[in-house]
């Protein structure tokens, strides 16, 4: 692994890190986003349509740029971590982490023994197809990022326990899921959601971790920064394509 300051080190140092969601399963849009200069990209394999093959192509497309890659897996299951990480992902975002046990399970799936339970293989892309295995095995637990998504009232009740797990680096709010589960779907200025955001940021700060969130409107960014959020994603490739094509069509039809 590179001797340069890792994305995980930047996360834990509280650096301002700008990201975007890549949800089309496209290597081309992933490359476009990396070329644009984002610090990190979330490759969505929870709700996105991609497969392991498209994930491989996305990771290869982004590799030429100084952009970290975090794969959002569909569930907190060890094989899903193994596949994403062996392909060369720089970290994993885990949906619906509700308590300490689930957080510990996620971290264990990210890390090799003796730090965790991730299966060991030398011949994979992450380990340089064997040529970089020794270094990767030695340092992976120090450099791979684990983002635990906070999306339920239960997770809010166990914030300190989740944040206290060694290896949970980011408490990351999924705003649509969390507002839905709080009974205020899509009301991102609702007092219940604002209170939840403040609690998440405080728990992360107390544990020396980072608070992260998917931003739903540009006007929220200064508010979220003031609340203590440092790992943010705004927009997506799917959203950009949809809005861009709609604008083009509207311009053509207005003539």
C-alpha positions in Angstrom: 0.0 0.0 0.0 1.2 3.6 -0.6 3.3 5.3 1.9 1.4 8.5 1.2 -1.1 9.6 3.8 -4.0 7.2 3.6 -7.6 8.1 3.2 -8.3 6.6 6.6 -5.6 8.8 8.2 -7.2 11.9 6.6 -10.7 10.8 7.8 -9.5 10.3 11.4 -7.6 13.6 11.3 -10.9 15.4 10.6 -10.0 16.7 7.2 -12.7 18.1 5.0 -13.3 15.3 2.5 -15.6 15.8 -0.5 -17.3 12.9 -2.1 -20.1 11.7 -4.4 -22.3 8.7 -4.8 -21.7 6.6 -7.9 -24.9 4.5 -8.4 -25.1 3.6 -12.0 -22.6 0.8 -12.0 -20.7 2.6 -14.7 -16.9 2.6 -15.0 -17.1 5.7 -17.2 -19.1 7.9 -14.8 -16.8 6.7 -12.0 -13.8 7.8 -14.0 -15.5 11.1 -14.8 -16.1 11.7 -11.1 -12.6 10.8 -10.1 -11.2 13.0 -12.9 -13.3 15.9 -11.5 -11.2 15.8 -8.3 -13.4 14.4 -5.6 -11.5 13.1 -2.5 -13.6 10.0 -2.4 -16.3 8.1 -4.2 -19.0 5.8 -2.8 -19.6 3.0 -5.2 -23.1 1.9 -4.5 -23.7 -1.9 -4.4 -26.6 -1.7 -2.0 -29.1 0.0 -4.3 -27.1 0.4 -7.5 -27.5 -2.0 -10.4 -23.9 -3.1 -10.7 -22.3 -6.5 -10.3 -18.9 -7.6 -9.1 -17.6 -7.3 -12.7 -18.8 -3.7 -12.9 -17.2 -3.0 -9.5 -13.9 -4.3 -10.8 -14.1 -2.0 -13.8 -15.0 1.0 -11.7 -12.1 0.4 -9.4 -9.7 0.1 -12.3 -11.1 3.3 -13.9 -10.6 5.3 -10.7 -7.1 3.9 -10.0 -5.3 6.4 -12.1 -6.5 9.3 -9.9 -5.9 10.3 -6.3 -9.5 9.4 -5.3 -10.4 7.0 -2.5 -13.0 4.4 -3.2 -15.6 3.2 -0.6 -18.0 0.4 -1.6 -21.4 0.3 0.0 -22.3 -3.3 0.3 -25.9 -4.6 0.4 -25.7 -6.2 3.9 -23.4 -6.8 6.8 -22.3 -10.2 5.6 -18.6 -11.3 5.5 -18.5 -12.6 1.9 -19.7 -9.1 0.7 -16.8 -7.4 2.4 -14.3 -10.0 1.1 -15.3 -9.6 -2.5 -15.2 -5.8 -2.5 -11.9 -5.6 -0.6 -10.1 -8.2 -2.6 -11.0 -6.3 -5.8 -9.2 -3.3 -4.3 -11.7 -1.1 -2.6 -10.3 1.4 -0.1 -13.1 0.8 2.4 -16.6 -0.4 3.0 -19.8 1.5 3.9 -22.1 -0.8 5.8 -25.9 -0.1 5.9 -28.1 -0.4 8.9 -25.5 -0.8 11.7 -27.7 -0.8 14.7 -25.6 -1.8 17.7 -22.1 -2.6 18.9 -22.2 -6.3 17.9 -23.1 -5.3 14.3 -20.4 -2.7 14.2 -17.8 -5.2 15.6 -18.9 -7.8 13.0 -18.3 -5.2 10.2 -14.9 -4.3 11.4 -13.9 -8.0 11.8 -15.0 -8.6 8.2 -12.7 -5.8 7.0 -9.6 -6.9 8.9 -7.3 -9.9 8.5 -6.4 -12.1 11.4 -5.3 -11.5 14.1 -7.2 -8.2 13.9 -10.3 -9.7 12.4 -11.8 -12.6 10.4 -11.4 -11.6 6.8 -10.3 -14.5 4.6 -6.7 -14.5 3.4 -5.7 -14.8 -0.2 -2.5 -13.7 -1.9 -3.6 -13.6 -5.5 -6.1 -10.8 -5.7 -6.1 -7.2 -7.1 -5.8 -5.6 -3.6 -2.6 -7.5 -2.9 -1.0 -6.7 -6.2 -1.8 -10.3 -7.4 0.6 -11.6 -4.8 3.4 -9.2 -5.4 2.3 -6.7 -2.7 0.7 -9.2 -0.4 3.1 -8.9 2.6 2.8 -5.2 2.8 -1.0 -5.2 2.2 -1.5 -7.9 4.9 0.6 -6.0 7.4 -1.0 -2.6 6.9 -4.6 -3.2 5.6 -6.2 -2.8 9.1 -4.5 0.6 9.4 -5.6 1.9 6.0 -8.9 0.4 5.1 -11.9 2.6 6.1 -15.1 1.3 7.7 -18.1 3.5 7.5 -21.1 2.5 9.7 -24.4 3.8 8.4 -26.7 5.3 11.0 -30.2 4.8 9.7 -32.6 3.7 12.5 -33.8 4.8 16.0 -32.0 1.8 17.4 -28.7 3.0 16.0 -29.3 6.4 17.5 -29.7 4.7 20.9 -26.4 2.9 20.5 -24.3 5.6 19.0 -21.6 5.7 21.7 -21.2 1.9 21.6 -21.0 1.9 17.8 -18.5 4.7 17.7 -16.5 3.1 20.4 -15.6 0.1 18.3 -12.0 0.2 17.2 -12.1 0.2 13.4 -15.4 2.1 13.0 -14.0 5.2 11.4 -17.1 7.1 10.3 -20.6 7.3 11.6 -22.4 8.0 8.3 -26.0 9.1 8.2 -28.3 7.7 5.4 -30.7 10.7 5.4 -33.6 9.1 3.5 -33.6 5.8 5.6 -33.1 7.7 8.9 -35.9 10.2 8.2 -38.2 7.3 7.0 -37.5 5.3 10.2 -38.1 8.4 12.3 -41.5 8.8 10.7 -40.6 12.0 8.9 -39.5 10.7 5.4 -37.7 13.3 3.4 -38.1 16.1 5.9 -34.4 16.9 6.2 -35.1 20.1 8.3 -37.4 18.3 10.7 -36.4 18.8 14.4 -36.2 15.0 14.9 -33.7 14.7 12.1 -31.7 17.8 13.1 -31.5 16.4 16.7 -30.3 13.0 15.3 -27.6 14.7 13.2 -26.3 16.6 16.2 -26.2 13.4 18.3 -24.3 11.5 15.6 -21.7 14.3 15.2 -21.3 14.5 19.0 -20.8 10.7 19.4 -18.3 10.6 16.6 -16.3 13.5 18.0 -16.3 12.0 21.5 -14.9 8.8 20.1 -12.3 10.5 17.9 -14.1 9.3 14.8 -15.5 11.2 11.8 -19.2 12.1 11.1 -20.3 11.7 7.6 -23.5 12.3 5.6 -25.1 12.3 2.2 -26.0 15.9 1.5 -29.4 16.4 -0.1 -29.2 20.1 -0.9 -26.2 22.5 -1.3 -27.7 24.9 1.2 -27.2 22.2 3.9 -23.4 22.1 3.5 -22.5 25.0 5.8 -25.0 23.9 8.4 -23.6 20.4 8.4 -20.1 21.6 8.6 -21.0 23.7 11.6 -22.5 20.6 13.2 -19.2 18.8 12.8 -19.6 16.8 9.6 -16.4 16.3 7.7 -17.0 13.4 5.4 -19.6 14.4 3.0 -21.0 13.2 -0.3 -23.2 15.4 -2.5 -24.9 14.3 -5.6 -24.5 11.2 -7.7 -23.7 10.2 -11.2 -27.3 9.0 -11.7 -28.6 12.4 -10.5 -26.2 14.3 -12.7 -27.2 12.4 -15.8 -30.9 12.7 -15.0 -30.9 16.4 -14.3 -28.5 17.2 -17.2 -30.6 15.4 -19.8 -33.8 17.0 -18.5 -32.2 20.4 -18.8 -31.0 19.7 -22.3 -34.5 18.5 -23.4 -36.2 21.5 -21.7 -33.8 23.8 -23.6 -34.6 22.2 -26.9 -38.3 22.2 -26.4 -38.3 25.9 -25.3 -37.2 27.0 -28.8 
